[in-house]
Amino acid sequence: MKTTRQLPHPWESCITLSNDWGWTPNAPYKSPEKVIALLCEITAKGGCLLLGVGPTPEGIIEDEAVQRLHKVGEWLKVNGKAIYNTRT
C-alpha cells in the first residue's frame, strides 16, 4: 500500500539497492537518483530509510554499489540538513 501522507507513528522503509537482500551476480542496482528520491519521499513522510546492500560471498561490496553509495553520500553532504534531524 502506497501512502501519500505522514504516518502517526515512527516507521522505517527497508529497501534494497538491488532487487535482492543478498548478493546476486549481475544485480540491477537502483540509480543514485532513485535512491535519493526514495530517501526524500520517506523522510518527508516522517520515516527512515534502511538501504540494504548485500556483500559478495567474499564479504566485498561491489564497486558498482560503492559508486552509487558515494553519489548518495555526495548529495547528502550538500543537502543533508534537509534529511538529518528534521521534522515533517
CORDANOR-V817943 format. One record per backbone hydrogen bond with DSSP energy under -1.0 kcal/mol. NH is the residue of the N-H (numbers start at 1). CO is the residue of the C=O. If there is no record, write none. Layout:
NH,CO / NH,CO
This chain:
7,45 / 13,48 / 15,50 / 17,52 / 30,17 / 35,31 / 36,32 / 37,33 / 38,34 / 39,35 / 40,36 / 41,37 / 42,38 / 43,39 / 44,40 / 45,41 / 46,43 / 47,42 / 48,11 / 50,13 / 52,15 / 56,60 / 59,56 / 66,62 / 67,63 / 68,64 / 69,65 / 70,66 / 71,67 / 72,68 / 73,69 / 74,70 / 75,71 / 76,72 / 77,73 / 78,74 / 79,75 / 80,76 / 82,79 / 83,80 / 84,80
